């Protein structure tokens, strides 16, 4: 079984339409998981909501209950690099936490690192390579690989995010975008030792106030593209098993 984890119900709507849903299960706090299949692959589908705290908790419950061998993480993000525009697709190679700082107590940890955890979480590189190849076959949207910063605040201006980047991540040239949920999912998957692939649609370019009028819609418009990429990966896996 694979798991597909989004942030909102809108994020997972494409997959709900593609799935043969056999069961809807209440997990926690009104969060539902949809169990069924896409083609020959068994799938559990869930929207975990915003906040890394919430996504970590619900993802852990999901992984413990269904024990998937692979997790796809989908949703939107906010870019802070000029080359990554609204509507583009980011395939995430690394995830860094923002807003976590144990450096005063633990000399051997970095800013953003939870004691006992790695300084960043790495996506499955082979799967990311495959996602990149499949993406070029299904869309004309701009595709980029890069690092994602994740935290529990909303950056409204370029100045705010640049202060964090300059102070803590100046040497991380691959840092491209920010979101509010990937870290919790990555933490849960790391604890369960489940490989993950994270694909994000850019909903907003931080520091571009004109985009605030339509940023949610622009992000969701790219979700079918992410859905097609993942469907092709699932189909390829199914062909290999057959």
C-alpha positions, 0 to 999 in steps of 0.5 A: 500500500502507498499513502498520498498525504495532502494538506487540504481536501482540495489537494487530494480531490484529483486522487479521490476522483481517480480512486476506487474508494472502498472505505472511509475511516475517521482517524482523529479530530474529524480527519478522514482517510480514504482507502481504496485503489488506483489501478492495481495499487492499494492506496490510503489518501488523507488531508492532514491540515496546516501546521507541522504539529498537526501534520506530524500527529496525523501522519504518525497515526496514518502510518501506524494504522496502514503501514504504507511502503511509500508516501507521496506528500502533495500540496502547495508552497510559497516561493522566495526565489525569482526562478520559481514562479506561481504555478510552477512545480517543486520536487523537494530534495531536502526539508529543513525546519524553521523556528526550532532552535536547540543550539544553546543547549545542544552544541552538536545540533544545528538551527532547525534540528530536533535533538536526535533527528537529522539536520534535514530530511531527504527525499528519495532521490531515485523517486525524485529523479523519476518524478522529474522525468515523468513531469516533463512528459505530462506538463509544460509547467516549469519543474524545479528540484530544490530544498524546502523550508517548513515552519509554523508561521506565514511569511507575508513579506520578502523581508521577513523570510530573508531575515530567516534565510540570512541568519540561518540558511545563508549557505543553503543555495538550494533553498527555494520555497516555504510551507507549513506542513511538510516537516511534520510529515517528513518527521513521521516518515523518518521515524517509521523509516518510510521513503517519501517523495514530496511534490509541491505547486507554487501558490504564491511568490513571497513578496508579491502582494498582487498574487494574494488575490488568487494564490489559493486558486493558482496553487490548486490549478496545478494539483492535477499536474501533480496527480498525473505525475504520481499516477504515472509513477504508480502505474510504472510500479504496478507494471514492474510488479506484474 
